Amino acid sequence: MKRYLGYFLQGLLVLSPLGVTVYIFYRVLLAIGHFLQPVDFLFNPVIDSILVVVLVFIVISAVGFFGSSFLFRLIFNAFEQAMERAPVIKIIYSSIKDFLAAFVGSKRKFNKPVLVTINRENNIRQIGFITQDDLKEFGISAAMVAVYMPSSYSISGTTLIVPKENIQELNIPAADAMKFIVSGGVSDID
């Protein structure tokens, strides 16, 4: 069961950026279709919703299973390079891919929980995650780091550029820190 869950998560990581990109373009197509011509006849409204959920689950898991094969990776890398070169698609696809990889990929970015002093005078602090230690590409001093500050009860947040002296590393698992932040501080740390 654990292996199957791993395949499902890998498939989700592979398909999510593509799925969200396709959905956004689908919504744009529908918006344009309302002005130019009816597009609704392309989709079958009678499809049983339970069958669709099961089919999506199977496809995502199958992609995760085949995603570990060498041939699939070659084909998918070629497809991904094409997506990265497409003018508008590139922005949506790469942003979603990077965001998901920050949470579940091998390049996790939300793995360094820190306590950031926001206001020294009133000793106000906020929990966040260091996402970049080196900001030279932006012409920013080596004494600064990028810290992502998630919002409670939301998938949004803010990226702050913070002096290293205002940061205290937390000795807790990143998942516990994220759970604490997203719950608004009401969940217990395991």
URQUI-V593725 format. One record per helix or strand of 2 or more residues. SS is the DSSP state (A for helix, B for strand). FROM is the first residue (numbers start at 1). TO is the last residue. If there is no record, write none. Layout:
ss | from | to
SS | FROM | TO
SS | FROM | TO
This chain:
ss | from | to
A | 2 | 36
A | 40 | 42
A | 49 | 66
A | 70 | 85
A | 87 | 104
B | 113 | 119
B | 124 | 132
A | 136 | 138
B | 144 | 150
B | 157 | 163
A | 164 | 166
B | 167 | 169
A | 174 | 182
